Amino acid sequence: MEFRETTSQDRAALLALYLKAFPEEDLTALAAELLDRAGDEILSLAAVEEGEMLGHVVFTRCAPQGDGRRGALLGPLLATPERHGQGIGSALVAAGHARLDAEGVAEVLVLGDPDYYGRFGFAQSDRVTAPYPLPADWAPAWQSLRLSDREGLKPGPLDVPEVWRNPVYWGP
Ligand SMILES: CC(C)(COP(=O)(O)OP(=O)(O)OC[C@H]1O[C@@H](n2cnc3c(N)ncnc32)[C@H](O)[C@@H]1OP(=O)(O)O)[C@@H](O)C(=O)NCCC(=O)NCCS
């Protein structure tokens, strides 16, 4: 299996994968916007086997306002349902972290299930906060991980680019 940056030619297969992996919530509009911005702002990685798209992860490069350090927001992350539990999700996260680490990213933030992201070393973030206030019971889901023991980002709300400035992505 190959873990590589996506191209515009992957678009249709990736959007189809989103419909399969998130049957109860249509994330294709968000995915399409993120794919359009892949490059400087967005790291978009696919897990591909014999030409078949088996998983996808997005990292959005961002940090609190005025912070000179580099940070990233992880998400979405998905693997094709028929191949769950085979390490695709973990491998995509690891591949993304390795690339971000190499470019000097200090800290990765994620809003997701602590039972899953805890396995990578993510823990509840008490310094960098989410771009929108989260419901109290979601607090444990807002997590961070420092790469290579670098000094973490400055405390404050994560200053996300326009594509993420929609409260729909930050609440129930
Ligand atoms: C979450 C997801 C990406 C994991 O992909 P994957 O390739 O199956 O993950 P891995 O094989 O690396 O890890 C599987 C392990 O994670 C566990 N796991 C998966 N989702 C979990 C969750 N929400 N909470 C806790 N554990 C979870 C599995 O039980 C399995 O545990 P095991 O290693 O003890 O057997 C995949 O389940 C998925 O695409 N889900 C639908 C989309 C989604 O919810 N994405 C995350 C939010 S953006």
The ligand as an SDF file (V2000), in Angstrom:
LIG
                    3D

 48 50  0  0  0  0  0  0  0  0999 V2000
  -11.5830    5.7940   12.4540 C   0  0  0  0  0  0  0  0  0  0  0  0
  -11.0350    5.0540   11.2430 C   0  0  0  0  0  0  0  0  0  0  0  0
  -10.3910    6.0480   10.2760 C   0  0  0  0  0  0  0  0  0  0  0  0
   -9.9860    4.0590   11.7150 C   0  0  0  0  0  0  0  0  0  0  0  0
   -9.4260    3.4420   10.5580 O   0  0  0  0  0  0  0  0  0  0  0  0
   -8.8000    1.9720   10.6160 P   0  0  0  0  0  0  0  0  0  0  0  0
   -7.9980    1.7830    9.3980 O   0  0  0  0  0  0  0  0  0  0  0  0
   -9.8580    0.9820   10.9090 O   0  0  0  0  0  0  0  0  0  0  0  0
   -7.8790    2.1400   11.9000 O   0  0  0  0  0  0  0  0  0  0  0  0
   -6.7030    1.2240   12.4040 P   0  0  0  0  0  0  0  0  0  0  0  0
   -6.7560   -0.1060   11.6870 O   0  0  0  0  0  0  0  0  0  0  0  0
   -5.4700    1.9800   12.3100 O   0  0  0  0  0  0  0  0  0  0  0  0
   -7.0790    1.0410   13.9080 O   0  0  0  0  0  0  0  0  0  0  0  0
   -8.1410    0.1910   14.2200 C   0  0  0  0  0  0  0  0  0  0  0  0
   -8.3490    0.2160   15.7090 C   0  0  0  0  0  0  0  0  0  0  0  0
   -8.9800    1.4320   16.0750 O   0  0  0  0  0  0  0  0  0  0  0  0
  -10.1660    1.1430   16.7750 C   0  0  0  0  0  0  0  0  0  0  0  0
  -11.1240    2.2080   16.5010 N   0  0  0  0  0  0  0  0  0  0  0  0
  -11.6220    2.6040   15.3300 C   0  0  0  0  0  0  0  0  0  0  0  0
  -12.4860    3.6290   15.5160 N   0  0  0  0  0  0  0  0  0  0  0  0
  -12.5080    3.8610   16.8470 C   0  0  0  0  0  0  0  0  0  0  0  0
  -13.1970    4.7710   17.6650 C   0  0  0  0  0  0  0  0  0  0  0  0
  -14.0530    5.6640   17.1650 N   0  0  0  0  0  0  0  0  0  0  0  0
  -12.9660    4.7230   19.0070 N   0  0  0  0  0  0  0  0  0  0  0  0
  -12.1070    3.8390   19.5280 C   0  0  0  0  0  0  0  0  0  0  0  0
  -11.4250    2.9510   18.8050 N   0  0  0  0  0  0  0  0  0  0  0  0
  -11.6320    2.9680   17.4760 C   0  0  0  0  0  0  0  0  0  0  0  0
  -10.6000   -0.2140   16.2510 C   0  0  0  0  0  0  0  0  0  0  0  0
  -11.4510   -0.8560   17.1650 O   0  0  0  0  0  0  0  0  0  0  0  0
   -9.2530   -0.9230   16.1580 C   0  0  0  0  0  0  0  0  0  0  0  0
   -8.8330   -1.3340   17.4270 O   0  0  0  0  0  0  0  0  0  0  0  0
   -7.7420   -2.5160   17.6320 P   0  0  0  0  0  0  0  0  0  0  0  0
   -6.4640   -2.0570   16.9820 O   0  0  0  0  0  0  0  0  0  0  0  0
   -7.6190   -2.6050   19.1090 O   0  0  0  0  0  0  0  0  0  0  0  0
   -8.3290   -3.6980   16.9680 O   0  0  0  0  0  0  0  0  0  0  0  0
  -12.1480    4.2510   10.5130 C   0  0  0  0  0  0  0  0  0  0  0  0
  -12.8130    3.4730   11.4830 O   0  0  0  0  0  0  0  0  0  0  0  0
  -13.1520    5.1130    9.7680 C   0  0  0  0  0  0  0  0  0  0  0  0
  -12.9410    5.4510    8.6140 O   0  0  0  0  0  0  0  0  0  0  0  0
  -14.2870    5.4200   10.4190 N   0  0  0  0  0  0  0  0  0  0  0  0
  -15.3240    6.2210    9.7870 C   0  0  0  0  0  0  0  0  0  0  0  0
  -14.9080    7.6490    9.6640 C   0  0  0  0  0  0  0  0  0  0  0  0
  -14.5500    8.2490   11.0100 C   0  0  0  0  0  0  0  0  0  0  0  0
  -15.2710    8.1180   11.9820 O   0  0  0  0  0  0  0  0  0  0  0  0
  -13.4060    8.9350   11.0440 N   0  0  0  0  0  0  0  0  0  0  0  0
  -12.8670    9.5350   12.2500 C   0  0  0  0  0  0  0  0  0  0  0  0
  -13.3800   10.8700   12.4770 C   0  0  0  0  0  0  0  0  0  0  0  0
  -12.8250   12.0710   11.3460 S   0  0  0  0  0  0  0  0  0  0  0  0
  1  2  1  0
  2  3  1  0
  2  4  1  0
  2 36  1  0
  4  5  1  0
  5  6  1  0
  6  7  2  0
  6  8  1  0
  6  9  1  0
  9 10  1  0
 10 11  2  0
 10 12  1  0
 10 13  1  0
 13 14  1  0
 14 15  1  0
 15 16  1  0
 15 30  1  0
 16 17  1  0
 17 18  1  0
 17 28  1  0
 18 19  1  0
 18 27  1  0
 19 20  2  0
 20 21  1  0
 21 22  1  0
 21 27  2  0
 22 23  1  0
 22 24  2  0
 24 25  1  0
 25 26  2  0
 26 27  1  0
 28 29  1  0
 28 30  1  0
 30 31  1  0
 31 32  1  0
 32 33  2  0
 32 34  1  0
 32 35  1  0
 36 37  1  0
 36 38  1  0
 38 39  2  0
 38 40  1  0
 40 41  1  0
 41 42  1  0
 42 43  1  0
 43 44  2  0
 43 45  1  0
 45 46  1  0
 46 47  1  0
 47 48  1  0
M  END
$$$$
